[in-house]
Amino acid sequence: MSVKKPLEGVRVVEMSTFIAVPACARYFAEFGADVIKIEPKSGDQVRFNGASEGRLGDPYENTTFDLENAHKRSLVVNLKAPEGREILYKLLEDTDIFLTNWRPQALAKLGLNYEDLKDRFPKLVYASFTGFGEAGPDMNLPGYDFTAFWARGGLLGTLYQKDSEPVNLIPGIGDHVSGMFLAAGIMTALYNAQKTGKGDKVTTNLLHCSVFVQGIAIQAAQYEGLGQTYPISRKTAENPFNNTYKSKDGRHIQISMPPFDLFYPTFMPLIGREDLVGNERYTMASITENKLHAEFVQILTDAFALKTAEEWTKILTEGDIPFSIAQTWEEVLVDKQAWAAGVFEEVDYPSGKRAMVRPPVSIEGADALPYTRAPMLAEHTEDILRELGYSDGQLKEWHEKGVYNTWDDVKGYVMSRA
């Protein structure tokens, strides 16, 4: 039985490192596109981040690299050499999408920016991802998820409890969000290119994506005096029904009821405070006007402390109240709903079976590709070069000159860094 691949026949050339752009390219690979990942001889640095992420550094069990790069092929060429750029140009002749997160000045130095390529490859969709955008005083600064998305974008400086410390960050959150935004832009441009025969340049950046996902709050921050200035305390939440409360056994429970007054008469009896139903003191307008946030939050805090998380789960579920226990990663890994929804796939690794996270989009009628490992560094170099029509004699000459590398060339280096 053949596998249905909606993007079969689409070729993507990815020239990037770390998370956002590789995650974007993985999305295309997931649905059947031929994604060729171009790396330097030293490899994408994510190949070597095991120790800093609390996982194995073994190249045969690199769960992070597999998450971002499964179903791709790896090509290692020296783009500083004229022959290396010739290989890239030859590859781009039959490529639909070119993806990169190199900084603008680096692309310009090698003649690989959009202006250099658009006339030579008019059908090509050229996608560029940066930390801070391609204009402005900081356009050439190095940008990572932690800095450009979390810190510069305003998340880190606002979303923590007042009088405490900023939250501990983990890698990939901003990158994955931004990578999917980039994929959406690319698909729009690809659709247009297939209709008109003309490709376009698609851009986004960590800073803009961060501000966009916070757009509701950032725009509201312009209205001084109408709301609290972040960071705030959960003890004075603007809407006490959008807040966390601790159970008797110490679990944090997030409730979310944005239409406060609508939920109020249903919710209050569930927490044993039916006596407050109809009390005009605790309408949303009254709480806001009279600054009763702390008072009402304390009422809820006292109520939640009387029962365990298991008891609250039963009560709130039966009451059809939007809530969730604040789970740990270890709990998410065994969450029955997550498994049923296709979030994870079990994959065999040298150390045993591991739950691997699947891309978050499914398409009815398109078969999900079985999870596979990402390519080893330079694993497919010679296969790709032969597909481009280069002879064995040409390959031998270029290999001796160091124009390209194979897995056998770099294996010792990779294993030494494991």
C-alpha positions in Angstrom: 0.0 0.0 0.0 1.5 3.3 -1.1 1.9 6.2 1.4 0.0 9.4 0.4 2.4 12.3 0.4 0.8 15.7 -0.3 4.2 17.4 -0.9 5.8 14.6 -2.9 7.7 16.2 -5.8 8.5 19.4 -3.8 12.2 19.9 -3.2 13.4 22.0 -0.3 17.0 23.0 0.3 17.7 24.0 3.9 20.8 25.8 4.8 20.4 26.5 8.6 21.3 25.5 12.1 19.7 25.1 15.5 15.9 24.9 15.7 13.4 27.3 14.0 14.3 26.7 10.3 15.1 23.0 10.7 11.7 22.6 12.4 10.1 24.4 9.5 11.8 22.2 7.0 10.9 19.1 9.0 7.2 20.1 8.5 7.7 19.9 4.7 9.6 16.6 5.0 6.8 15.2 7.2 4.4 15.5 4.2 6.7 14.0 1.6 8.9 16.8 0.3 12.5 16.0 -0.5 14.4 18.1 2.1 18.1 18.4 1.6 19.9 19.8 4.6 23.2 21.5 3.7 25.7 21.5 6.6 29.3 22.6 7.0 31.9 19.9 7.7 31.5 20.7 11.4 27.8 20.0 11.3 24.7 21.7 12.7 25.7 22.5 16.3 22.4 20.9 17.6 24.1 17.5 16.8 26.4 18.1 19.8 24.1 19.7 22.5 23.2 16.5 24.4 24.9 17.3 27.7 23.4 20.8 27.9 19.9 19.4 27.3 20.1 16.5 29.8 20.1 13.8 27.1 22.5 11.4 25.5 25.1 12.8 23.1 25.3 9.7 21.0 24.7 10.5 17.3 22.7 7.3 17.0 20.4 8.5 19.7 20.0 12.2 19.3 16.4 12.9 20.1 16.6 16.6 19.6 18.2 16.4 16.2 15.7 13.7 15.2 12.8 15.9 16.3 14.0 18.8 14.0 15.5 16.8 11.1 13.8 13.5 10.6 13.0 12.5 7.0 15.7 14.8 5.6 18.9 14.1 3.6 22.3 15.5 4.6 24.7 17.1 2.2 28.1 18.6 3.2 29.7 20.9 0.7 32.2 23.7 1.2 30.3 26.8 0.0 33.5 28.9 0.3 34.9 27.0 -2.7 33.6 27.9 -6.2 32.9 24.3 -6.8 30.8 24.1 -3.7 28.7 27.0 -4.8 28.4 25.4 -8.3 26.9 22.4 -6.6 24.4 24.5 -4.7 23.4 26.4 -7.9 22.9 23.1 -9.7 20.7 21.9 -6.9 18.6 25.1 -6.9 17.8 24.6 -10.6 15.2 22.1 -9.6 14.3 23.3 -6.1 11.0 24.8 -5.0 12.0 26.3 -1.6 15.3 27.6 -0.3 15.4 28.0 3.5 18.1 29.7 5.5 18.7 31.4 8.9 22.2 32.7 8.0 22.7 36.3 8.9 22.2 38.8 6.0 25.9 39.8 5.9 27.0 36.2 5.7 24.7 35.4 2.8 25.8 38.6 1.0 29.4 37.6 1.3 28.8 34.4 -0.6 26.4 35.8 -3.1 23.5 33.8 -1.7 21.0 36.5 -0.7 17.6 36.9 -2.4 18.8 39.6 -4.8 21.6 37.4 -6.0 19.4 34.4 -6.7 15.9 35.7 -7.7 16.7 36.3 -11.4 18.7 33.1 -11.8 16.0 31.0 -10.2 12.8 32.9 -10.8 10.4 30.1 -9.6 12.3 29.7 -6.3 10.6 30.5 -3.0 13.3 32.0 -0.9 12.7 31.9 2.9 14.9 33.9 5.3 14.7 33.6 9.1 16.6 35.9 11.4 16.6 36.9 15.1 15.6 40.5 14.7 14.6 41.1 11.1 16.4 42.3 8.0 16.2 46.1 8.6 17.1 48.3 11.6 20.1 48.9 13.8 20.1 45.4 15.3 19.5 43.4 12.1 22.9 41.7 12.2 22.9 40.8 15.9 23.0 37.1 16.7 19.5 36.0 17.8 18.5 33.0 19.7 15.2 31.8 21.2 16.2 32.9 24.7 17.3 36.4 23.7 15.3 37.6 20.7 12.0 35.8 21.4 11.8 35.6 25.2 13.8 38.5 26.4 13.7 41.2 23.7 10.1 40.3 22.8 8.9 41.0 26.4 7.9 37.6 27.6 10.8 37.1 30.1 10.4 40.6 31.5 6.7 40.3 32.2 5.5 36.7 32.7 6.8 35.9 36.2 5.4 36.4 39.6 6.0 39.9 40.9 8.9 40.2 43.3 10.3 36.9 42.2 12.7 35.9 39.4 12.1 35.4 35.7 11.1 31.8 34.7 13.6 29.2 33.8 13.7 28.9 30.0 13.9 25.7 28.0 15.1 25.5 24.4 12.9 25.5 21.4 9.6 27.1 22.4 10.0 30.3 20.4 11.8 28.5 17.7 9.0 26.0 17.1 6.3 28.6 17.1 8.3 30.8 14.7 9.1 27.8 12.5 5.4 27.1 12.0 4.8 30.7 11.2 7.5 30.6 8.6 6.0 27.4 7.1 2.7 29.1 6.7 4.3 32.0 4.8 6.2 29.6 2.6 3.1 27.6 1.7 1.4 30.8 0.7 4.3 31.8 -1.5 4.6 28.3 -2.9 0.9 28.2 -3.9 1.4 31.6 -5.7 4.6 30.3 -7.4 2.8 27.3 -8.7 0.0 29.5 -10.1 2.2 32.2 -11.6 5.6 30.7 -12.1 7.2 33.4 -10.0 8.7 32.8 -6.6 8.9 35.3 -3.8 10.9 36.1 -0.7 9.4 35.0 2.7 10.7 36.4 5.9 10.0 36.3 9.6 12.0 36.6 12.7 12.0 35.7 16.4 11.3 39.2 17.7 8.2 39.7 15.5 6.9 36.2 16.2 7.2 36.9 19.9 5.4 40.2 19.8 2.7 38.7 17.6 1.9 35.8 20.0 1.6 38.4 22.8 -0.3 40.9 20.7 -3.4 41.1 22.8 -1.4 42.1 26.0 1.2 44.2 24.3 -1.5 46.3 22.5 -3.4 46.7 25.7 -0.3 47.9 27.5 -0.7 51.2 25.7 -3.7 52.1 27.8 -2.0 53.3 30.9 -3.9 53.2 34.2 -6.6 50.8 33.0 -4.9 47.6 34.0 -2.0 46.3 36.1 1.6 46.8 34.8 3.3 43.4 34.5 5.0 41.6 36.1 2.1 41.1 38.5 1.2 38.8 41.4 -1.3 35.9 41.0 -2.7 37.2 44.2 -4.1 40.2 42.3 -5.0 38.6 39.0 -7.1 40.9 36.7 -9.5 38.0 36.2 -9.3 35.7 39.2 -11.0 33.0 37.1 -7.9 33.0 34.8 -5.4 32.0 37.6 -3.7 29.1 39.4 -4.7 27.7 42.7 -3.0 25.1 44.9 -4.8 22.0 46.0 -4.6 20.3 49.4 -1.9 18.0 48.2 0.2 20.8 46.7 -0.7 20.6 43.0 -1.2 23.7 41.0 -4.5 23.9 39.2 -5.0 26.3 36.3 -8.6 27.4 35.7 -9.6 29.5 32.7 -13.0 31.2 32.5 -12.6 34.5 30.5 -16.3 35.4 30.7 -16.2 35.8 34.5 -19.8 36.7 35.1 -21.1 33.9 32.8 -19.3 31.2 34.8 -19.7 32.7 38.2 -23.1 31.2 39.2 -22.1 27.8 38.0 -18.5 27.7 39.4 -19.0 29.1 42.9 -21.3 26.3 44.2 -18.7 23.8 42.9 -16.1 25.2 45.3 -18.6 25.3 48.2 -19.4 29.0 48.0 -23.0 29.0 46.7 -23.5 31.6 49.4 -21.8 34.1 47.2 -24.0 33.5 44.1 -25.9 36.7 43.4 -23.5 38.8 45.5 -23.1 42.0 43.5 -19.8 42.7 45.3 -18.1 40.0 43.1 -19.2 40.9 39.6 -16.2 41.5 37.3 -17.1 45.2 37.1 -17.3 45.5 40.9 -14.0 43.6 41.4 -12.3 45.9 38.9 -13.8 49.2 40.0 -13.3 48.5 43.7 -9.9 46.7 43.3 -11.2 43.6 45.0 -8.9 41.2 43.1 -6.8 40.2 46.1 -9.9 39.6 48.3 -11.6 37.4 45.7 -8.4 35.5 44.8 -8.0 34.7 48.5 -11.6 33.3 48.6 -10.7 30.9 45.8 -7.3 30.1 47.3 -8.9 29.0 50.6 -11.5 26.9 48.8 -9.0 25.0 46.6 -6.8 24.2 49.6 -9.6 22.0 51.0 -9.4 19.2 48.5 -6.8 17.2 46.6 -6.1 17.5 42.9 -7.8 14.2 42.3 -11.0 15.5 44.0 -10.9 18.7 42.1 -10.4 16.9 38.8 -13.6 15.0 39.4 -15.6 18.1 40.5 -14.4 20.4 37.8 -14.7 17.8 35.0 -18.3 17.0 36.0 -19.0 20.7 36.2 -17.7 21.3 32.7 -15.2 23.9 34.0 -12.1 24.6 31.8 -9.1 23.6 33.9 -5.9 21.5 34.0 -3.5 20.2 36.6 -0.1 21.9 36.0 1.7 18.7 34.8 5.4 18.0 34.8 7.1 16.7 31.6 7.3 13.3 33.1 3.5 13.3 33.5 3.0 14.6 29.9 5.0 11.7 28.6 2.4 9.3 29.9 -0.7 11.5 29.4 -3.3 9.2 27.8 -5.0 12.0 26.0 -1.7 13.2 24.4 -1.1 9.6 23.2 -4.6 9.3 21.9 -4.3 12.6 20.0 -1.2 11.5 18.2 1.2 13.7 20.1 3.8 11.0 20.6 5.2 8.0 18.7 7.2 5.3 20.3 10.6 4.9 18.6 13.3 2.3 19.2 16.7 3.6 20.1 19.9 1.9 21.3 19.0 2.5 24.9 15.4 1.4 24.5 12.0 2.8 23.4 11.5 6.5 23.6 8.4 8.7 23.2 9.1 11.1 20.3 7.0 14.2 19.7 5.3 14.4 16.3 4.7 17.6 14.4 1.5 19.2 15.5 -0.5 19.1 12.3 -2.2 16.2 10.6 -4.0 16.1 7.2 -6.9 13.9 6.6 -6.1 11.5 3.7 -2.3 12.0 4.1 -0.5 9.1 5.8 1.8 10.0 8.6 5.3 9.0 7.9 6.8 6.5 10.4 9.2 8.3 12.7 12.8 7.8 11.5 16.1 9.1 12.7 17.6 12.3 11.2 20.4 11.8 8.7 24.0 11.4 9.9 26.2 14.3 9.0 27.0 14.1 5.2 25.2 10.8 5.0 23.7 11.4 1.5 26.3 13.7 -0.1 27.4 11.4 -2.9 23.9 10.2 -3.6 22.7 13.7 -4.1 25.7 14.7 -6.2 25.1 11.7 -8.5 21.4 12.6 -8.8 22.6 16.0 -10.0 24.5 14.3 -12.9 28.1 14.5 -11.6 30.3 11.6 -12.7 32.3 9.4 -10.5 35.4 11.0 -11.9 34.2 14.5 -10.9 33.2 13.3 -7.5 36.7 11.8 -7.0 38.4 15.0 -7.9 36.2 17.2 -5.7 36.4 14.8 -2.8 40.2 14.9 -2.9 40.0 18.7 -3.0 37.7 18.9 0.0 34.8 20.4 -1.9 32.4 17.9 -0.3 32.5 15.3 2.5 30.9 12.0 3.3 29.8 10.4 6.6 33.0 8.3 6.5 35.0 11.6 6.4 33.4 13.1 9.4 32.4 10.1 11.5 35.4 10.2 13.7 34.9 13.9 14.4 31.3 13.4 15.3 31.9 10.4 17.5 34.7 12.2 19.3 32.2 15.0 20.3 29.5 12.5 21.5 
